[in-house]
């Protein structure tokens, strides 16, 4: 579905042209990023003797990349993966666009990892992960086998690639092994990034309202050019569950801004309200009703 919005995204989409291009964007951001908050927020990474491996561990200095390498070296029996949002934004928009949390997942020696994170004073969250601040970045770290969808039995765990079936959006369905820099992604991932096609991977979510807000915001902020039939039906169903006021209020609480536009909401609301019509007729009618406000009208991918 083609989306032309009156509010322009802060950063123009710059989709990567190859997996190697994405790898370079990750390394440029994370290996060169200075401490965002200044020296006073530096995390002390001295290890207790049970974790110390003097011959292999390099103590981090001022970049998140140093911390990632340090944690990787400290867990020789496990692997550390970047996951989701950071890779999505770098793949779709480029390095200058990213200023959010960094999600990491650990496959392997989770017990040793938790001892290390406890030593650093990382905070446990209600879903079993850890959060800490490193060089000014908020970092969330999860056990791959205990991420929400896996733990709920919604997606069977058959290895780290199973996590690509647990994300809200297709754009999030990518991981990067920090040790090897190998990328793991769904079929057609690069094509969908380059065409800016938005799809829903898994509708079940521990925060369904937050998920609805995220998807609507992606339509505006990430400048999606098209949505799949599944995403269209999901967004139409959301308008029956949540009023625009509810979504906007939650959006402001979560992001301090509101970018979900009423015409976009009404477009999907019309799709839902006319379920007795064939989908092509609903799209045509919704397009006619909202074209003056939306300008360029949505088309199915």
Protein Blocks (a to p, Z undefined) as FASTA:
>chain_A
ZZddfbdcfbdcdddfbfklmmmmmmmmmmmmccfkbjklpccfbdcfklpcfklpccdf
kbmklmmmmmmmmmmmbccddehjlmmmmmmnojklpccddddddehjfmlmmmmmmmno
pacdfkopacddeehiacddddfklgfklmnopaccebjklmmmmcfblklmccddfklo
pacddehklmmmmnopacdfblbdfblmlmmmmmmmmmmmnopabdcfklmmmmmmmmmm
pcfklmmmmmmmmnopafbdfklmmmmmmmmmmmmpcfklmmmmmmmmmmmmnopacddZ
Z
